[in-house]
Amino acid sequence: MNVLKSLAAAALAALTLIGGAQAADEWPTKPVRIITPFPPGAGPEAVLRVLAEKLQRKWGKPVIVENKPGGNGFIAIDAFKRGATDGTDLIQLDNVHLVAYPSLFKKLPYDPVKDFEPIKPLFIAPFFVVVPTGSKYKTVGDIVADAKVRPGKLNFGSWSVGNPAHLGAALLESMTGTQMQHVIYKEVSMLYTAVATGELDWALGTMASAGPMQRSGKVRFIAVTSPRRLAAFPDVPTVAESGGPAGYEVTGWTTIAAPPGLPKAVADKIQADITTALAEPDIKERYATFGYETFPVTREQFQAFIASESTKWADVIKRAKVSLD
């Protein structure tokens, strides 16, 4: 009898796998919507639109990018949570939504673990330590040394509380035992203009956000916040090479996420098709424009990375004593 039960269970499992594969082959049966919290023209949104065009050709159904900016991303997330659960409603999220907000807000209108299934990271982008062109700071070590001599006197900027540029600076303070002033600007362009004029001592910025000022010679990149130098900036050292703390790393990234409970075969199909699209030359060219890099990890590896990032930034936020409510 036990043998019969085992055979029946095995047969049922096989039928389930076959049914899931068939469902994935037929998916999608209707248009796909990808909701993004980013406004039109923003770097993450721009690469999403290129991806959507490729997925539309692959899937044979319209793939619509729907912008729902504002409200810390909560507007987009609410629309996603009320949407279809069969994978035809997807969402673009960034690291702030998944690993920072859970520690910055006492209560969120979503559960970062239970409400999303991250399918595939779209890109990862390192930051640069940005100073005015005429700054006396030539290395990160110079900034740290001055901050220790003049606690609370140096300033850095960002565009809000809790974004990667803010938390990345807070991480540097934590790792070096320093204290600096955080200055908030309403717009990203205003932030790097303030660096260029010397109103700010330094700031963290990506190639997409601070690159225009760097290319025009108004600011300098003195270090990159990745474990290795970038091919596009071979002369810019890592933070450790620039006299900063070893192991210091700050990145921005976005992912495509699906509703929880999506059949594995469908999730695998979405992941595989996105991976194929991201390898195409025109997307690589667009990525190079923004300083983005692909992030080739499995879903399991990505989930482990998200968990690790959540722990890391929760500690930084706690030490910095910042919150958004």
C-alpha positions as CSV (number, residue, x, y, z in Angstrom):
1,M,0.0,0.0,0.0
2,N,2.9,2.4,0.9
3,V,4.4,1.6,-2.5
4,L,1.2,2.5,-4.3
5,K,0.9,5.7,-2.4
6,S,4.5,6.6,-3.3
7,L,3.8,5.9,-7.0
8,A,0.6,7.9,-6.9
9,A,2.4,10.9,-5.3
10,A,5.2,10.7,-7.9
11,A,2.7,10.6,-10.7
12,L,0.9,13.6,-9.3
13,A,4.2,15.5,-9.0
14,A,5.1,14.7,-12.6
15,L,1.7,15.8,-13.8
16,T,2.0,19.1,-11.8
17,L,5.4,19.7,-13.4
18,I,4.1,19.0,-16.9
19,G,1.1,21.3,-16.3
20,G,3.3,24.0,-15.0
21,A,5.6,23.8,-18.0
22,Q,2.6,23.9,-20.3
23,A,1.2,27.0,-18.5
24,A,4.6,28.7,-18.8
25,D,4.7,27.9,-22.6
26,E,1.3,29.6,-23.0
27,W,2.0,32.6,-20.7
28,P,1.1,35.4,-21.1
29,T,-2.3,35.1,-22.6
30,K,-3.0,38.9,-22.2
31,P,-1.1,42.2,-22.1
32,V,1.6,42.5,-19.4
33,R,1.8,45.6,-17.2
34,I,5.0,46.7,-15.5
35,I,4.4,49.3,-12.9
36,T,7.3,51.6,-12.0
37,P,7.6,54.2,-9.2
38,F,10.0,56.2,-11.3
39,P,9.0,59.2,-13.4
40,P,9.3,59.2,-17.2
41,G,12.9,59.8,-18.3
42,A,14.6,58.6,-15.1
43,G,17.5,56.2,-15.6
44,P,15.8,53.1,-14.1
45,E,12.6,53.9,-16.1
46,A,14.4,54.5,-19.3
47,V,16.1,51.1,-19.3
48,L,12.8,49.4,-18.2
49,R,11.2,50.8,-21.4
50,V,13.9,49.3,-23.6
51,L,13.4,46.0,-21.8
52,A,9.6,46.2,-22.2
53,E,10.0,46.5,-26.0
54,K,12.1,43.4,-26.2
55,L,9.8,41.4,-23.9
56,Q,6.8,42.5,-26.0
57,R,8.4,41.0,-29.1
58,K,9.4,37.8,-27.2
59,W,6.0,37.3,-25.6
60,G,3.8,38.4,-28.5
61,K,1.6,40.5,-26.2
62,P,1.7,44.2,-25.4
63,V,4.1,45.0,-22.5
64,I,3.0,48.3,-21.0
65,V,5.2,50.4,-18.6
66,E,2.9,52.3,-16.3
67,N,4.5,55.2,-14.3
68,K,3.1,55.8,-10.8
69,P,5.7,58.1,-9.2
70,G,5.4,59.8,-5.8
71,G,4.5,58.8,-2.3
72,N,7.8,57.0,-1.6
73,G,6.8,54.4,-4.2
74,F,3.7,53.5,-2.2
75,I,1.4,54.6,-5.0
76,A,3.0,52.1,-7.4
77,I,3.1,49.4,-4.8
78,D,-0.6,49.8,-4.0
79,A,-1.5,49.5,-7.6
80,F,0.6,46.4,-7.9
81,K,-0.9,44.8,-4.8
82,R,-4.4,45.4,-6.3
83,G,-3.4,44.0,-9.7
84,A,-3.4,40.6,-11.3
85,T,-1.7,37.7,-9.5
86,D,-0.9,35.6,-12.6
87,G,2.3,37.5,-13.4
88,T,0.7,39.9,-16.0
89,D,1.1,42.6,-13.4
90,L,4.8,43.1,-12.5
91,I,6.6,45.9,-10.6
92,Q,10.0,47.6,-10.7
93,L,11.4,48.2,-7.2
94,D,14.7,49.5,-6.0
95,N,16.9,48.7,-3.0
96,V,15.3,51.5,-0.9
97,H,11.9,49.9,-1.1
98,L,13.1,46.4,-0.2
99,V,16.0,47.0,2.3
100,A,15.9,50.5,3.7
101,Y,12.2,51.5,4.2
102,P,11.5,48.5,6.5
103,S,13.9,50.1,9.0
104,L,13.1,53.7,8.2
105,F,9.3,53.4,8.7
106,K,7.7,51.9,11.8
107,K,4.7,50.8,9.7
108,L,4.8,50.2,5.9
109,P,1.8,49.8,3.6
110,Y,3.4,46.6,2.3
111,D,5.4,43.6,3.5
112,P,8.8,43.6,1.7
113,V,9.1,39.8,2.1
114,K,5.5,38.6,1.7
115,D,4.1,40.9,-1.0
116,F,6.8,40.5,-3.7
117,E,8.7,37.7,-5.4
118,P,11.9,39.3,-6.8
119,I,12.4,37.7,-10.2
120,K,15.4,39.4,-11.7
121,P,17.7,42.3,-10.8
122,L,17.8,44.7,-13.7
123,F,21.0,46.5,-12.8
124,I,23.4,47.4,-10.1
125,A,25.2,50.8,-10.0
126,P,28.1,51.8,-7.8
127,F,28.4,55.3,-6.4
128,F,31.4,57.7,-6.6
129,V,32.7,59.9,-3.8
130,V,32.2,63.4,-5.5
131,V,34.0,66.5,-4.5
132,P,34.4,70.0,-6.1
133,T,37.1,70.2,-8.8
134,G,39.1,72.6,-6.7
135,S,38.6,70.7,-3.4
136,K,41.5,70.1,-1.1
137,Y,40.3,66.6,-0.6
138,K,42.3,64.3,-3.0
139,T,41.4,61.0,-1.3
140,V,38.7,59.6,1.0
141,G,41.4,59.4,3.6
142,D,41.7,63.2,3.4
143,I,37.9,63.6,4.1
144,V,38.0,61.1,7.0
145,A,41.1,62.8,8.6
146,D,39.5,66.3,8.4
147,A,36.2,65.0,9.8
148,K,38.1,63.6,12.8
149,V,39.9,66.8,13.4
150,R,36.7,68.9,12.9
151,P,33.8,66.8,14.1
152,G,30.4,68.0,12.8
153,K,32.0,70.6,10.6
154,L,32.2,68.8,7.2
155,N,29.0,68.4,5.2
156,F,27.7,66.0,2.6
157,G,24.4,66.1,0.7
158,S,21.6,64.0,-0.7
159,W,18.1,64.4,-2.0
160,S,16.2,63.0,0.9
161,V,16.4,61.0,4.1
162,G,17.1,57.3,3.6
163,N,18.3,57.2,0.0
164,P,21.5,55.4,-0.8
165,A,23.6,58.6,-1.0
166,H,22.5,59.5,2.6
167,L,22.8,56.1,4.0
168,G,26.1,55.5,2.3
169,A,27.5,58.6,3.9
170,A,26.1,57.4,7.3
171,L,27.9,54.1,6.7
172,L,31.2,55.9,6.2
173,E,30.6,57.8,9.4
174,S,29.9,54.6,11.2
175,M,32.9,52.8,9.8
176,T,35.3,55.7,10.6
177,G,33.9,57.0,13.8
178,T,33.2,60.4,12.3
179,Q,30.3,62.8,12.4
180,M,29.3,65.1,9.5
181,Q,26.3,67.3,8.6
182,H,23.7,66.0,6.2
183,V,22.2,68.7,3.9
184,I,19.1,67.8,1.9
185,Y,18.3,69.3,-1.5
186,K,14.9,69.1,-3.3
187,E,16.4,68.1,-6.6
188,V,19.3,65.9,-7.6
189,S,20.6,68.6,-10.0
190,M,20.7,71.1,-7.2
191,L,22.7,68.7,-5.1
192,Y,25.6,68.2,-7.5
193,T,25.5,71.9,-8.4
194,A,26.1,72.5,-4.6
195,V,29.1,70.2,-4.7
196,A,30.5,72.0,-7.8
197,T,30.3,75.4,-6.1
198,G,31.8,74.2,-2.9
199,E,28.6,74.7,-0.9
200,L,29.0,71.0,-0.1
201,D,32.2,69.3,0.9
202,W,31.3,66.1,-0.8
203,A,28.4,63.7,-1.8
204,L,27.9,60.3,-3.2
205,G,26.7,60.1,-6.7
206,T,26.3,57.7,-9.6
207,M,27.5,58.1,-13.1
208,A,23.9,58.9,-14.1
209,S,23.4,61.5,-11.4
210,A,26.8,63.1,-11.0
211,G,28.3,62.1,-14.3
212,P,27.2,65.3,-16.3
213,M,29.0,67.5,-13.7
214,Q,32.0,65.3,-13.8
215,R,32.2,65.3,-17.6
216,S,32.0,69.1,-17.6
217,G,34.9,69.3,-15.2
218,K,32.9,70.9,-12.4
219,V,33.4,68.0,-9.9
220,R,35.9,65.2,-9.4
221,F,35.4,61.5,-8.6
222,I,38.0,60.6,-6.0
223,A,36.8,57.0,-5.3
224,V,34.2,54.4,-6.3
225,T,32.2,52.5,-3.8
226,S,32.5,49.1,-5.3
227,P,35.0,46.3,-4.4
228,R,36.9,46.9,-7.7
229,R,37.7,49.7,-10.0
230,L,35.4,50.2,-13.0
231,A,36.5,49.7,-16.5
232,A,35.0,53.0,-17.5
233,F,37.0,54.8,-14.8
234,P,40.2,52.9,-14.4
235,D,42.0,55.8,-12.7
236,V,39.4,56.2,-10.0
237,P,40.4,54.0,-7.0
238,T,38.2,52.1,-4.7
239,V,37.4,53.6,-1.3
240,A,39.9,51.3,0.4
241,E,42.6,52.3,-2.1
242,S,41.7,55.9,-1.5
243,G,42.5,55.7,2.2
244,G,39.0,54.8,3.3
245,P,37.8,51.8,5.3
246,A,38.1,48.3,3.8
247,G,34.9,46.6,2.9
248,Y,33.0,49.9,2.3
249,E,30.4,49.3,-0.5
250,V,27.4,51.3,-1.6
251,T,25.2,50.4,-4.6
252,G,21.9,51.2,-6.1
253,W,19.9,48.5,-7.8
254,T,16.4,47.7,-9.1
255,T,14.5,44.5,-9.7
256,I,11.5,43.2,-11.4
257,A,9.2,41.6,-8.9
258,A,6.1,39.4,-9.3
259,P,3.2,38.6,-7.0
260,P,3.9,36.0,-4.4
261,G,2.9,32.4,-5.2
262,L,3.5,32.7,-8.9
263,P,4.0,29.2,-10.5
264,K,7.7,28.5,-10.6
265,A,7.6,27.7,-14.3
266,V,6.1,31.1,-15.1
267,A,8.6,32.8,-12.8
268,D,11.5,30.9,-14.5
269,K,10.2,32.0,-17.9
270,I,10.1,35.7,-16.9
271,Q,13.6,35.5,-15.4
272,A,15.0,33.7,-18.5
273,D,13.4,36.1,-21.0
274,I,14.6,39.1,-19.0
275,T,18.1,37.7,-18.8
276,T,18.2,37.1,-22.6
277,A,17.0,40.7,-23.3
278,L,19.6,42.2,-20.9
279,A,22.4,40.6,-22.9
280,E,21.5,42.3,-26.1
281,P,23.9,45.0,-27.4
282,D,21.6,48.0,-27.4
283,I,20.7,47.4,-23.7
284,K,24.4,47.1,-22.9
285,E,24.9,50.5,-24.6
286,R,22.1,52.1,-22.7
287,Y,23.5,50.7,-19.5
288,A,26.9,52.1,-20.2
289,T,25.3,55.6,-20.6
290,F,23.9,55.4,-17.1
291,G,26.9,53.5,-15.5
292,Y,24.7,50.5,-14.8
293,E,25.9,46.9,-14.7
294,T,24.0,43.7,-15.0
295,F,23.7,41.6,-11.9
296,P,23.9,37.9,-12.9
297,V,22.6,36.0,-10.0
298,T,20.0,33.3,-9.5
299,R,16.7,34.1,-7.7
300,E,18.0,32.2,-4.6
301,Q,21.3,34.2,-4.6
302,F,19.4,37.5,-5.1
303,Q,17.1,36.7,-2.2
304,A,20.2,36.0,0.0
305,F,21.7,39.3,-1.2
306,I,18.5,41.2,-0.3
307,A,18.5,39.6,3.2
308,S,22.2,40.6,3.7
309,E,21.5,44.2,2.5
310,S,18.5,44.5,4.8
311,T,20.7,43.5,7.8
312,K,23.5,45.9,6.8
313,W,21.3,48.9,6.3
314,A,19.1,48.2,9.3
315,D,22.3,48.5,11.4
316,V,23.3,51.8,9.7
317,I,19.9,53.3,10.1
318,K,19.8,52.3,13.8
319,R,23.2,53.8,14.4
320,A,22.4,57.0,12.5
321,K,19.1,57.3,14.4
322,V,17.1,58.3,11.3
323,S,13.4,57.5,10.5
324,L,10.7,58.6,8.2
325,D,7.7,58.6,10.6
